[in-house]
Amino acid sequence: MLSYHNDKTLKDDMVEKMKPDDLCVELIKNNILKVNSNKGLVYTSRYLPNIPRGTKNLKGYLVCTLHLKGKRIQAKLHRVVWLACNGKIPIGFVIDHINGIKSDNRIENLRLADPKLNSSNRRSYVGSNNPSAKINMEIVKKIRTEYRPRIISYPKLAEKYKVSSSLVEKIVKGVLWKS
């Protein structure tokens, strides 16, 4: 938590009207927030200046809470790093972590992206990447190898691998788990 109640550089009425990104830009301009863009670290000049700021939020992003003239702002540090290096983020764009690691805020890992590009490097939940998946490609191959019409049926394989008959049918027919 960083507190700047006595800051003389910003007027109370200005602070009330400003958006979080704009406040961060002002704090950077006034050397209250300092950024090491090569390491993706943010420091403050007022409270423990040699210790990087930030804790992970529930979504995995590094954030810090700023208190300025009675207003509390949670700043995402990847946005602070981007703002320090490149200025304002255009409307309709977001800052994307190229390698998908939300806590890696090095400027070389950040890019300006539209929502479609940003979602392109999200984790895939298809097949065995789905946390609730009951089978993997190895089991799929076994199901396909073991299935024999009128000898080993979908229900028998379903019981053996603890999945539904319809799933076994879709695997055998190549509708799901395409190889």
C-alpha positions as CSV (number, residue, x, y, z in Angstrom):
1,M,0.0,0.0,0.0
2,L,1.4,3.4,-1.0
3,S,0.0,6.5,0.5
4,Y,0.4,10.1,-0.9
5,H,-2.1,12.1,1.1
6,N,0.2,15.1,1.3
7,D,1.2,15.2,-2.3
8,K,1.2,18.9,-3.5
9,T,1.7,18.1,-7.2
10,L,-1.9,17.0,-7.8
11,K,-5.0,19.0,-6.8
12,D,-7.9,17.2,-5.0
13,D,-10.4,17.9,-7.7
14,M,-8.0,16.7,-10.4
15,V,-7.5,13.4,-8.6
16,E,-11.3,12.8,-8.3
17,K,-11.8,13.0,-12.0
18,M,-8.8,11.1,-13.2
19,K,-8.8,7.5,-14.3
20,P,-6.4,5.0,-12.8
21,D,-4.0,5.0,-15.8
22,D,-3.9,8.8,-15.8
23,L,-3.1,8.9,-12.1
24,C,-0.3,6.4,-12.7
25,V,1.1,8.5,-15.5
26,E,1.1,11.6,-13.2
27,L,2.8,9.6,-10.5
28,I,5.5,8.4,-13.0
29,K,6.0,12.0,-14.3
30,N,6.4,13.3,-10.7
31,N,8.9,10.5,-9.9
32,I,6.7,9.0,-7.2
33,L,6.5,5.7,-9.2
34,K,9.7,4.5,-10.8
35,V,9.8,1.8,-13.4
36,N,12.6,-0.6,-14.4
37,S,11.1,-1.7,-17.7
38,N,13.9,-4.2,-18.5
39,K,13.1,-6.2,-15.3
40,G,9.4,-5.3,-15.3
41,L,9.6,-3.8,-11.7
42,V,7.9,-0.8,-10.2
43,Y,9.2,1.1,-7.2
44,T,8.0,4.1,-5.2
45,S,10.2,7.0,-4.2
46,R,8.3,7.5,-0.9
47,Y,8.0,4.1,0.9
48,L,10.8,1.6,0.9
49,P,12.2,2.9,-2.4
50,N,14.5,-0.1,-3.0
51,I,11.8,-2.8,-2.7
52,P,9.8,-3.6,-5.8
53,R,6.0,-3.1,-5.4
54,G,3.4,-5.7,-6.2
55,T,1.4,-8.7,-5.0
56,K,-0.4,-11.2,-7.2
57,N,-4.2,-10.7,-7.4
58,L,-6.6,-13.6,-7.8
59,K,-6.1,-13.6,-11.5
60,G,-2.3,-13.8,-11.3
61,Y,-1.5,-10.2,-12.2
62,L,0.9,-8.1,-10.1
63,V,-0.9,-5.2,-8.6
64,C,-0.3,-2.5,-6.0
65,T,-2.7,-0.2,-4.2
66,L,-2.1,3.5,-4.3
67,H,-3.7,6.0,-1.9
68,L,-3.8,9.5,-3.3
69,K,-5.7,12.4,-1.8
70,G,-8.2,10.0,-0.2
71,K,-8.7,8.0,-3.4
72,R,-7.7,4.4,-3.5
73,I,-6.5,2.9,-6.8
74,Q,-5.4,-0.6,-7.6
75,A,-2.8,-0.4,-10.3
76,K,-1.9,-3.4,-12.5
77,L,1.8,-3.3,-12.7
78,H,2.0,-4.4,-16.4
79,R,-0.1,-1.4,-17.3
80,V,2.3,0.9,-15.2
81,V,5.3,-0.5,-17.0
82,W,3.6,0.0,-20.4
83,L,2.5,3.6,-19.5
84,A,6.0,4.5,-18.3
85,C,7.6,3.3,-21.6
86,N,4.9,4.1,-24.2
87,G,2.3,6.4,-22.7
88,K,-1.5,6.1,-22.8
89,I,-3.1,2.9,-23.9
90,P,-5.6,3.5,-26.8
91,I,-9.3,2.8,-26.2
92,G,-10.2,-0.7,-27.2
93,F,-6.7,-2.1,-26.6
94,V,-5.2,-4.0,-23.7
95,I,-1.7,-4.9,-22.6
96,D,-0.9,-8.5,-23.4
97,H,1.7,-10.7,-21.8
98,I,3.3,-12.3,-24.9
99,N,4.5,-15.4,-23.0
100,G,1.2,-15.8,-21.1
101,I,2.9,-15.4,-17.7
102,K,0.9,-12.6,-16.1
103,S,3.6,-11.7,-13.5
104,D,6.3,-11.3,-16.2
105,N,6.1,-7.5,-16.7
106,R,9.3,-6.9,-18.6
107,I,8.6,-4.5,-21.5
108,E,9.9,-7.0,-24.0
109,N,7.1,-9.4,-22.9
110,L,4.3,-6.8,-23.2
111,R,2.5,-5.7,-26.3
112,L,-0.5,-3.6,-27.2
113,A,-3.3,-5.9,-28.3
114,D,-6.9,-5.9,-29.3
115,P,-9.1,-8.4,-27.3
116,K,-8.9,-11.0,-30.0
117,L,-5.1,-11.0,-30.1
118,N,-5.0,-11.0,-26.3
119,S,-7.2,-14.1,-26.1
120,S,-5.1,-16.0,-28.6
121,N,-2.4,-16.9,-26.1
122,R,-4.8,-17.9,-23.3
123,R,-4.5,-21.4,-21.9
124,S,-6.4,-24.0,-24.0
125,Y,-9.0,-26.0,-22.2
126,V,-9.4,-28.5,-25.1
127,G,-8.8,-32.2,-24.5
128,S,-6.4,-33.2,-21.8
129,N,-5.7,-29.5,-21.1
130,N,-9.1,-29.3,-19.5
131,P,-8.7,-29.7,-15.7
132,S,-11.8,-31.9,-15.6
133,A,-10.8,-34.2,-18.4
134,K,-11.1,-37.8,-17.5
135,I,-9.0,-39.1,-20.5
136,N,-5.9,-38.3,-22.4
137,M,-4.6,-39.1,-25.9
138,E,-3.1,-42.4,-24.6
139,I,-6.5,-43.6,-23.4
140,V,-8.1,-42.4,-26.7
141,K,-5.7,-44.5,-28.7
142,K,-6.5,-47.5,-26.5
143,I,-10.2,-47.0,-27.0
144,R,-9.8,-46.8,-30.8
145,T,-7.5,-49.9,-30.8
146,E,-9.8,-52.0,-28.5
147,Y,-13.1,-51.2,-30.1
148,R,-14.5,-54.0,-32.2
149,P,-18.0,-53.9,-33.6
150,R,-20.3,-56.6,-32.1
151,I,-17.3,-57.8,-30.0
152,I,-16.3,-55.0,-27.7
153,S,-19.1,-52.4,-27.6
154,Y,-19.2,-48.7,-26.7
155,P,-20.8,-49.5,-23.3
156,K,-18.1,-52.0,-22.4
157,L,-15.3,-49.5,-23.2
158,A,-17.2,-46.8,-21.4
159,E,-17.4,-48.9,-18.3
160,K,-13.7,-49.8,-18.5
161,Y,-12.5,-46.2,-18.9
162,K,-15.2,-44.7,-16.7
163,V,-16.7,-42.4,-19.3
164,S,-20.0,-42.3,-21.2
165,S,-20.9,-44.5,-24.1
166,S,-21.6,-41.4,-26.2
167,L,-18.0,-40.2,-25.6
168,V,-16.6,-43.5,-26.6
169,E,-18.7,-43.5,-29.8
170,K,-17.5,-39.9,-30.6
171,I,-13.9,-40.9,-30.0
172,V,-14.2,-44.1,-32.2
173,K,-15.9,-42.1,-35.0
174,G,-13.3,-39.4,-34.9
175,V,-15.7,-36.6,-33.9
176,L,-13.8,-35.9,-30.7
177,W,-10.0,-36.3,-30.0
178,K,-9.1,-36.0,-33.6
179,S,-5.6,-37.3,-34.3
